[in-house]
Amino acid sequence: MRAVVFVTEQTSKGTERSPQEYVDPLLVRTGEAYARLTFEELHRHLCDALRDYEPQRYSTD
């Protein structure tokens, strides 16, 4: 199983290692861990991650 990656609109994509990799995803779970989660657990994990989330801000100066 592949990983499950949750991102926001502000999540940057593309790293030195891979153009398909996210720089700072909101939440990442292995496919196996994701398959075991109930909807309630997933919802709680996402809400907790969003509460702690601080998007990276880039200066346009």
Protein Blocks (a to p, Z undefined) as FASTA:
>chain_A
ZZdddddfklcghifkbmkbcfbdfbdcdfklmmmpcfklmmmmmmmmmmmpccddddfZ
Z
